[in-house]
Amino acid sequence: MATGTPTQVAPTVGYNAIVDLSRTIAFRPRLSRFIFLRHGETEGNRKGIYQAPETPLNSAGEAQAAEAASILALASIVHVAASPMMRAWRTAAIVTDGMGLTPEPDGALQERLYLGLAGTPVGTLDWNDDPPACESLATFVHRAGSGLSRWLSREDDPEGDLLLVSHGGVLLVLAALTGVDLGTELRRNATPILFTKSSAGGWEAQAAG
């Protein structure tokens, strides 16, 4: 989902390393369906630079989050967990406004921390690289994967769905855990994704709404 020209989605160079590391995580989800939402666009996304945790949404990102909110208003969401990074937390706040729900912050859902590179051009992002003064890939995948596993090991709630509001890197970890092949469109900013477990036991993902 995007309003106007969509932000370029970075190629998944090094994704196989995420897949390999995800195999060390005990992933035994009890939920049979849930919704994942990447945050809206930021200036860092637009400019293609590494972002600090406090990076806010830009005007396009605010509009994208509002558009996602209109789609998710039709869903039966009863629990919301969100990364406390400003861009994801603001997206969660916009989406839940009027739902009567308060997002629960979870640091495990934060994006990989590239503190040593904040403000510099991303160029070709290789997830397998471990730059100095940045979170290592192994630490990131274990943190994000364990957090996702914890949320998805909740018992099925017949009254509604869980919504996770997070980041593009965390979405790649989720794809590795579930074995879902995500296309470019589903990886764009503020695109609500419905994950469902098939009758064969595998996972499927599609745009929600």
QUIWOTA-V846657 format. One record per backbone hydrogen bond with DSSP energy under -0.5 kcal/mol. CO is the residue of the C=O (numbers start at 1). NH is the residue of the N-H. Records with the same first field share a line. If there is no record, write none. Layout:
CO = NH + NH
This chain:
2 = 4
8 = 10
11 = 13
12 = 15
13 = 127
14 = 17 + 18
15 = 19
16 = 20
17 = 21
18 = 22
19 = 23
20 = 23
21 = 24
22 = 25
25 = 27
26 = 28
32 = 197
34 = 195
35 = 164
36 = 193
37 = 166
38 = 190
39 = 190
41 = 58
42 = 46
43 = 47
44 = 48 + 49
48 = 122 + 123
50 = 119
52 = 55
53 = 86
55 = 87
56 = 43
58 = 62
59 = 63
60 = 64
61 = 65
62 = 66
63 = 67
64 = 68
65 = 69
66 = 70
67 = 71
68 = 72
69 = 73
71 = 74
72 = 75
75 = 77
76 = 161
79 = 163
80 = 104
81 = 165
82 = 106
85 = 88 + 89
86 = 90
87 = 40 + 91
88 = 92
89 = 93
90 = 94
91 = 95
92 = 96
93 = 97
96 = 99 + 100 + 101
101 = 103
103 = 105
104 = 82
106 = 109
107 = 110
112 = 114
113 = 135
114 = 117 + 118
115 = 118
117 = 120
120 = 50
123 = 125
124 = 126
125 = 13 + 127
126 = 129
131 = 134
133 = 116
136 = 140
137 = 141
138 = 142
139 = 143
140 = 144
141 = 145
142 = 146
143 = 147
144 = 148
145 = 149
146 = 150
147 = 151
148 = 152
149 = 153
151 = 154
152 = 30 + 31
156 = 158
157 = 160
161 = 78 + 79
162 = 35
163 = 81 + 165
164 = 37 + 166
165 = 83
166 = 39
167 = 171
168 = 172
169 = 173
170 = 174
171 = 175
172 = 176
173 = 177
174 = 178
175 = 179 + 180
178 = 203
180 = 182
183 = 187
184 = 187
185 = 188
188 = 191
190 = 192
191 = 38
192 = 208
193 = 36 + 195
194 = 206
195 = 34
196 = 198 + 204
198 = 201
202 = 198
204 = 196
206 = 194
